[in-house]
Structures are given as C-alpha cells and as structure tokens.
C-alpha cells in the first residue's frame, strides 16, 4: 500500500477497518473516528472510516425507497433476516431516476472531514467512505437478480455520479471502499459451470464504478458474505470464486489502464472463526501477481485460529498481505467485542511487522 497515515517511511503492516461501529458510536463522525483513534494503539490504519449507521441499508430500503412516488412496495419486512427484507417494483407509467437513489455520500464525507479537523490523528490520514455497489443496491431494492438487472443502469448511474462527486471534492484525501456482498452470493447461488458468465457480467459493472474516480483516489474492494444480524448469507468452503473474480477484474482493468484496487478478502464470516484448513486457501496460489489482499481473518474470540489463518493466507499467496482486518464491519458487534477485535488486529499487525 502507498503511504497513508503516520509517515511515508512507515512500513508497518496496517490495520484495515471495514467501517461500521456499534450504536451509539456511529451517530456522529467525531465520536466514531475518535473511538477508532483511541482503540487502535500504535497500529497504522489504511484510513479513518466513518459509516453513518450499520443498518443504513435497512433504513434506505424501509423508509427512503418507500417514499419514492415511482415505486410500489411488493413485499414488506422488518429486515431481521435475509427472507424478511422489503422490496419494490417501479409503478407502471413512472420512471425511476438516478437522482432518486439517495446515497448522500458527499454529505457524509463533508461531515467526516469537518470532524477530522478537530481530531489528533498523529499525522496525515485519509478518510474512508463506503460506496455500496450498484449491483447490491439493485438486488436489495427489487428483490431478485432478474429485476435488479432491469434497473441496474439507473442505480449504476447514481453510484458513478456519487463517486465522481466525491473524487472531485476530496481527491487524494479519500479512500473509497466499494462494498459488495452480492458478488460472492451470486457465485454461491450459481452452478459452477456458469461462473464465467457471472464473472463477465460483474467485472464490467465494477470496472465502471472504479473508473469514475481519479487515479489519486485510493480504492479498496470489500468482498463479503453478508452480515445481517451478524449472520452470513452462506459460509464459504474455499476461495475459488473470489480468485476467479479478482483475476478477471485485474485483467479487464489492465486493458483499460485503471489501477487494480486493494481487495479486502473475508476469510472468517459472521461470528465463526476463520478456516485453518490449508485446502480452503489453495485457490490463492492462482491469484494474479500484483493483486494486493487485506486478510479478513481477525476473529476476537479465536486468536489462535486468527494467527494460523493469516499464516495460511500468506503461504498460499506467496507474498505479504497488504493489511489485516475483521471479515466485516463492527456494526453488529457490541462495543467491547469491537474493541477486542481492533486490539487483536493491532497485535497481529505488530507481530507481522516485526518479522
């Protein structure tokens, strides 16, 4: 990773924070970012995040979309499980516009940078802003892949406009994180023979989002297995699908002259420990050189499995990782569990930096 946070000469392994924190820590940026700075110890961070709310997608589904004249609710739900989420359809005779999507990430970034001026960060630090992938938003909003594909261009335009606005306003002071659990879920629900077709559809969509920011904006792609109520959509058995995706994305971006982002790769999921089976990691041996991986291995209740999983990740990659992290954000943890995870991540980063 390029220099970020303490100095350009600091080569210590950084800790990456996916972003969300438990309530009420996330209610304002000064509280949220201040908590991270207080609990990181001496660890270097890839960036300083502020996510407004770990359940923002639920509020977006339940309240924002319900307020749009262009949409009818097809199914209601309290979003306490993956089969209990509301979804919509576009009303006959109405048109969904990109400006209806309502991401408000520029306002979020403005608030974070204003708070940053009042915090002692110990040196220059980027602010991380989470960008929900358009595919995920479309699937959540319309309830299925088929319906999502129909309205994906509108949602994609909204996300691209948001990214371009952020990049124009804050440039190299940003770290944008593209957040996309739908990608790995799509592979999970697709027969393996059709994986190449799925890959081809996904990479063009992701590449267009990444291209919307200037080259001086740092990107992280956050893959995920879902974490609603701290429960994944599925539990992975290997890393073949993310490797297939990332190799194809790296090739496409190289053709288009777009830098390949760093990738946060979840190894653990939900409250389960990371795998310690070497076979789970073997696909990483086929990952393209130059694709940098942040290892999402840190599970606060399983420190030994965490350490072993990091070893296995590095062994399979055949090169150092670009950072360590939990598998997902802290929003579904208690504050004490979040602090314990960050403490373990900082310890792990220190141990590896001393090697």
VOGU-3710 file (C-alpha; in Angstrom, 3 decimals, decimal comma):
1> xxxxxxxxxx> 0,000/0,000/0,000  1,109/3,531/-0,546  1,974/5,629/2,486  -1,047/6,690/4,436  -1,013/7,552/7,808  1,932/8,105/10,067  4,745/8,775/7,602  5,927/7,785/4,163  8,712/5,754/5,812  6,378/3,675/7,997
11> xxxxxxxxxx> 6,377/0,184/6,510  4,450/-1,490/9,300  1,542/-3,727/8,344  -1,634/-1,628/8,534  -4,979/-2,470/10,066  -7,981/-2,002/7,822  -11,362/-1,113/9,293  -14,303/-2,006/7,090  -16,132/0,924/8,610  -19,230/0,395/10,720
21> xxxxxxxxxx> -19,265/0,660/14,524  -21,914/-0,299/17,070  -24,513/2,258/18,068  -24,212/4,851/19,516  -20,570/5,158/18,402  -21,603/5,719/14,797  -24,044/8,551/15,419  -21,575/11,328/14,634  -18,185/11,311/12,894  -16,164/12,832/15,733
31> xxxxxxxxxx> -17,327/10,139/18,164  -16,827/7,340/15,651  -13,403/8,361/14,398  -12,287/9,354/17,889  -13,165/5,875/19,159  -11,057/4,285/16,423  -8,081/6,510/17,205  -8,398/5,769/20,924  -8,524/1,987/20,451  -6,011/1,439/17,649
41> xxxxxxxxxx> -3,000/1,657/19,957  0,114/2,151/17,841  -1,343/0,482/14,762  -1,185/2,181/11,401  -4,553/2,375/9,654  -5,271/2,199/5,946  -7,677/5,106/6,514  -10,024/6,543/9,114  -13,610/5,465/8,368  -16,976/6,832/9,307
51> xxxxxxxxxx> -20,092/4,884/8,423  -23,270/6,635/9,467  -25,139/3,575/10,664  -24,574/-0,190/10,486  -28,196/-0,578/9,400  -28,243/2,262/6,864  -29,227/-0,137/4,085  -32,258/-1,187/6,141  -33,370/2,411/6,599  -32,770/3,041/2,908
61> xxxxxxxxxx> -34,964/0,066/1,994  -37,657/0,716/4,570  -38,014/4,489/4,505  -36,234/6,102/1,582  -37,470/3,787/-1,168  -40,960/3,697/0,331  -41,105/7,490/-0,019  -40,443/7,474/-3,772  -43,558/8,075/-5,938  -42,033/5,887/-8,655
71> xxxxxxxxxx> -42,013/2,744/-6,501  -44,603/0,317/-5,153  -43,682/-1,995/-2,286  -44,087/-5,621/-3,370  -43,198/-7,129/-0,008  -42,759/-5,612/3,444  -40,447/-6,810/6,194  -38,540/-5,855/9,319  -35,134/-6,829/7,846  -34,305/-9,141/10,726
81> xxxxxxxxxx> -33,263/-11,856/8,306  -32,476/-12,293/4,635  -36,009/-13,562/3,947  -37,593/-10,640/5,824  -36,484/-7,675/3,717  -38,821/-5,346/1,802  -38,519/-4,923/-1,946  -40,179/-2,855/-4,652  -41,202/-2,531/-8,269  -41,411/0,532/-10,493
91> xxxxxxxxxx> -45,014/1,644/-10,878  -46,441/1,389/-14,380  -46,189/4,753/-16,099  -43,466/6,003/-13,724  -39,744/6,416/-14,271  -37,025/5,744/-11,710  -34,287/8,367/-11,966  -30,695/8,111/-10,769  -31,210/11,136/-8,515  -33,933/9,168/-6,681
101> xxxxxxxxxx> -31,421/6,633/-5,311  -30,342/8,950/-2,485  -26,871/7,835/-1,392  -25,746/11,151/0,187  -22,116/10,047/0,397  -20,786/13,501/-0,458  -22,592/14,937/2,574  -21,221/12,068/4,678  -17,673/12,811/3,547  -18,082/16,537/4,210
111> xxxxxxxxxx> -19,144/15,786/7,791  -16,234/13,391/8,280  -13,633/15,866/7,029  -15,088/18,608/9,221  -14,752/16,325/12,251  -11,253/15,260/11,223  -10,036/18,822/11,646  -10,857/18,589/15,363  -9,117/15,246/15,968  -5,496/14,472/16,756
121> xxxxxxxxxx> -4,630/11,768/14,238  -0,881/11,878/14,788  -0,249/12,707/11,140  -1,907/12,841/7,711  -4,712/10,338/7,291  -7,211/9,594/4,574  -10,915/9,386/5,283  -12,641/6,227/4,125  -16,094/6,484/2,580  -18,063/3,317/1,897
131> xxxxxxxxxx> -19,621/3,038/-1,560  -22,391/0,451/-1,880  -22,072/-1,430/-5,133  -24,848/-0,747/-7,617  -25,495/-4,474/-8,096  -26,147/-4,884/-4,373  -28,446/-1,874/-4,197  -30,442/-3,096/-7,173  -30,806/-6,620/-5,755  -31,896/-5,279/-2,355
141> xxxxxxxxxx> -34,327/-2,788/-3,867  -36,006/-5,072/-6,403  -35,763/-8,451/-4,717  -34,128/-10,624/-7,381  -31,234/-10,735/-9,815  -33,588/-10,598/-12,831  -35,398/-7,493/-11,569  -32,093/-5,951/-10,475  -30,643/-6,318/-13,963  -33,556/-4,367/-15,437
151> xxxxxxxxxx> -32,937/-1,363/-13,193  -29,177/-1,710/-12,739  -28,319/1,052/-15,274  -30,249/3,630/-13,229  -28,650/2,562/-9,947  -25,232/2,339/-11,600  -25,557/5,919/-12,835  -26,341/7,079/-9,296  -23,291/5,314/-7,849  -20,977/6,568/-10,598
161> xxxxxxxxxx> -22,192/10,154/-10,091  -21,618/9,845/-6,338  -18,073/8,528/-6,814  -17,231/11,255/-9,315  -18,554/13,915/-6,935  -16,516/12,594/-4,032  -13,353/12,354/-6,117  -13,739/15,870/-7,477  -14,274/17,309/-4,000  -11,693/15,436/-1,907
171> xxxxxxxxxx> -9,268/13,717/-4,295  -6,247/12,087/-2,711  -7,556/12,675/0,815  -10,064/9,872/0,244  -10,082/6,129/0,443  -13,212/4,792/-1,233  -14,381/1,310/-0,310  -16,631/-0,483/-2,777  -18,827/-2,794/-0,695  -20,357/-5,779/-2,443
181> xxxxxxxxxx> -21,649/-8,911/-0,711  -23,872/-9,613/-3,738  -20,863/-10,701/-5,788  -19,897/-13,729/-3,711  -23,552/-14,540/-3,040  -24,148/-14,607/-6,809  -21,425/-17,228/-7,237  -22,809/-19,239/-4,324  -26,249/-19,432/-5,966  -24,934/-20,166/-9,476
191> xxxxxxxxxx> -23,837/-23,576/-10,837  -20,094/-23,581/-11,269  -20,401/-24,173/-15,000  -21,995/-20,707/-15,268  -19,370/-18,896/-13,190  -17,546/-17,472/-16,237  -20,783/-15,851/-17,406  -21,407/-14,378/-13,937  -17,844/-13,100/-13,850  -18,166/-11,368/-17,199
201> xxxxxxxxxx> -21,301/-9,533/-16,087  -19,856/-8,423/-12,761  -16,450/-7,142/-13,802  -17,705/-4,573/-16,337  -20,074/-3,149/-13,752  -17,382/-2,925/-11,054  -14,832/-1,509/-13,507  -17,185/1,336/-14,462  -17,562/2,346/-10,810  -13,811/2,227/-10,205
211> xxxxxxxxxx> -13,161/4,317/-13,316  -15,413/7,113/-12,034  -12,742/8,283/-9,565  -9,496/9,997/-10,477  -6,317/7,892/-10,184  -5,241/9,705/-6,998  -8,257/8,303/-5,109  -7,362/5,068/-3,373  -9,852/2,216/-3,717  -10,460/-0,848/-1,579
221> xxxxxxxxxx> -12,898/-3,509/-2,786  -14,660/-5,101/0,190  -15,988/-8,550/-0,606  -18,389/-10,004/1,932  -20,593/-12,980/2,746  -23,275/-10,754/4,284  -23,530/-9,885/7,977  -27,168/-9,067/8,698  -27,728/-9,714/12,433  -24,074/-10,894/12,395
231> xxxxxxxxxx> -25,105/-13,924/10,302  -23,670/-14,550/6,810  -25,782/-15,433/3,789  -23,569/-18,506/3,487  -20,378/-19,911/4,997  -17,566/-20,294/2,453  -15,741/-23,589/1,940  -12,924/-22,218/-0,238  -11,755/-19,084/-2,069  -12,178/-20,176/-5,682
241> xxxxxxxxxx> -14,931/-17,728/-6,609  -13,210/-14,564/-5,330  -9,968/-15,590/-7,058  -11,819/-16,143/-10,347  -13,465/-12,733/-9,999  -10,322/-10,858/-8,999  -8,186/-12,355/-11,781  -10,763/-11,374/-14,387  -11,173/-7,897/-12,887  -7,403/-7,364/-12,811
251> xxxxxxxxxx> -7,158/-8,326/-16,485  -10,015/-6,007/-17,512  -8,662/-3,069/-15,516  -5,199/-3,574/-17,008  -6,708/-3,437/-20,502  -8,436/-0,165/-19,625  -5,448/1,399/-17,875  -7,224/1,505/-14,491  -5,244/0,612/-11,353  -6,318/-2,596/-9,625
261> xxxxxxxxxx> -7,624/-1,737/-6,154  -6,520/-3,389/-2,957  -9,012/-6,113/-2,004  -10,374/-6,851/1,452  -10,919/-10,611/1,302  -13,056/-12,089/4,096  -11,714/-15,356/5,485  -13,970/-15,569/8,535  -17,737/-14,970/8,410  -20,306/-13,891/10,978
271> xxxxxxxxxx> -19,203/-14,948/14,452  -17,428/-18,076/13,130  -13,630/-18,352/13,297  -11,548/-18,286/10,122  -10,762/-21,572/8,463  -7,474/-23,243/9,341  -7,745/-25,891/6,608  -4,929/-25,338/4,067  -7,248/-26,524/1,291  -9,526/-23,536/1,966
281> xxxxxxxxxx> -6,713/-21,168/0,920  -5,259/-23,114/-2,010  -7,011/-21,046/-4,710  -4,936/-18,033/-3,649  -1,947/-19,686/-5,335  -3,605/-18,783/-8,653  -4,224/-15,111/-7,824  -2,639/-12,699/-10,301  0,644/-11,129/-9,184  0,083/-7,565/-8,099
291> xxxxxxxxxx> -3,384/-8,104/-6,649  -2,956/-6,901/-3,073  -5,004/-8,613/-0,385  -6,107/-7,365/3,022  -6,673/-10,541/5,019  -10,081/-10,509/6,691  -9,079/-13,057/9,314  -9,399/-11,292/12,664  -11,882/-13,006/15,000  -11,588/-11,673/18,551
301> xxxxxxxxxx> -12,848/-14,879/20,201  -10,421/-17,054/18,239  -6,944/-15,502/18,382  -5,018/-18,685/17,598  -7,187/-19,504/14,585  -6,753/-15,887/13,507  -2,963/-16,184/13,603  -2,993/-19,524/11,799  -5,345/-18,243/9,112  -3,064/-15,294/8,433
311> xxxxxxxxxx> -0,093/-17,653/8,081  -2,055/-19,808/5,650  -3,149/-16,762/3,655  0,416/-15,528/3,247  1,707/-19,018/2,438  -0,907/-19,520/-0,286  -0,382/-16,054/-1,759  3,373/-16,445/-1,768  3,721/-12,770/-0,849  2,905/-10,471/2,071
321> xxxxxxxxxx> -0,618/-9,252/2,663  -1,441/-5,552/2,397  -3,167/-5,402/5,782  -5,224/-7,272/8,346  -8,888/-6,828/9,192  -12,015/-8,423/10,515  -14,222/-10,166/7,975  -16,762/-7,332/8,069  -17,540/-4,119/9,936  -18,111/-3,874/13,687
331> xxxxxxxxxx> -21,693/-2,638/13,464  -23,235/-5,950/14,549  -20,812/-6,399/17,451  -21,011/-4,991/20,940  -18,653/-2,145/21,723  -16,493/-4,447/23,862  -16,290/-7,032/21,078  -15,377/-4,328/18,567  -12,615/-3,080/20,864  -11,328/-6,633/21,317
341> xxxxxxxxxx> -11,241/-7,199/17,568  -9,340/-3,973/16,926  -6,901/-4,817/19,721  -6,226/-8,267/18,249  -5,827/-6,791/14,755  -3,300/-4,274/16,091  -1,390/-7,041/17,899  -1,329/-9,161/14,774  -0,104/-6,263/12,639  2,668/-5,571/15,157
351> xxxxx> 3,747/-9,205/15,242  3,983/-9,402/11,460  5,715/-6,034/11,144  8,439/-7,286/13,493  9,274/-10,278/11,284
//
